[in-house]
Amino acid sequence: MTNAEGRTDTLARITVRLDGPAEYRGTEIIGDLRVIAETLYYPFKFVGFWDGQTGNHLCPQTQAGQSCPHPPGDAGRAAYASTVEERMTGELEVHFPHADLSIFLG
C-alpha cells in the first residue's frame, strides 16, 4: 500500500472481532484491549492507540509541545498510523471494531 507521500506502508492491520449475543458486549476499556493485543501478539509492546469514537490518541507531537496533526476521523487515523510507523517504531495495528479502537504495537 502506498501512502500520500508515495512511501510504501509496512504497518500491518489486524482486526479482532468479538461476536456474540447483543446482551454480552466485550470491554471497551483501553487498558483491557491493550492487554489483549499484547497477549495475542507477544513480544510486541504497546506504542500508541487511536480511539475512533473520540479521536483521542497518544500523540508524540503534542508530547513534544507541538500542535497535533491528527484530526478526528478516518483521515486523522491514517495520518496517525503513519506517525506510529515513522516516529514510534510501530509495526502492527490491532483494531477492535466493537469499540472502534486501535492499539498499535511495536
Residue pairs with C-beta under 8 A, 6 or more apart in sequence:
1 8
1 9
2 8
2 9
3 9
3 78
3 82
9 81
9 82
9 85
10 85
10 91
11 81
11 82
11 84
11 85
11 90
11 91
11 92
11 93
11 104
12 91
12 92
12 93
13 92
13 93
13 95
14 41
14 92
14 93
14 94
14 95
15 95
15 96
15 97
16 36
16 37
16 40
16 94
16 95
16 96
17 97
17 98
18 25
18 26
18 96
18 98
20 26
25 98
26 96
26 98
26 99
27 33
27 99
28 96
28 98
28 99
28 101
30 49
30 51
30 101
30 103
33 94
33 96
33 99
33 101
33 103
34 46
34 49
34 103
36 94
36 96
37 44
37 46
37 94
37 103
37 105
38 44
38 45
38 46
38 105
40 94
41 92
41 94
41 105
44 91
44 92
44 105
44 106
45 105
45 106
46 103
46 104
46 105
47 58
47 84
47 88
47 89
47 90
47 104
47 105
47 106
48 57
48 58
48 80
48 84
48 88
48 90
48 103
48 104
49 56
49 57
49 58
49 101
49 102
49 103
49 104
50 56
50 57
50 77
50 80
50 81
50 101
50 102
50 104
51 57
51 100
51 101
52 77
52 100
52 101
52 102
53 99
53 100
53 101
54 72
55 70
55 71
55 72
55 73
55 76
57 70
57 80
59 68
59 70
59 80
59 83
60 83
60 87
60 88
61 67
61 68
61 69
61 83
62 68
69 79
69 83
70 76
70 77
70 79
70 80
70 83
71 79
77 102
81 90
81 93
81 104
84 90
84 93
84 104
84 106
85 91
88 104
88 106
89 106
90 104
90 105
90 106
91 105
91 106
92 104
92 105
92 106
93 102
93 103
93 104
93 105
94 102
94 103
94 104
94 105
95 101
95 102
96 102
96 103
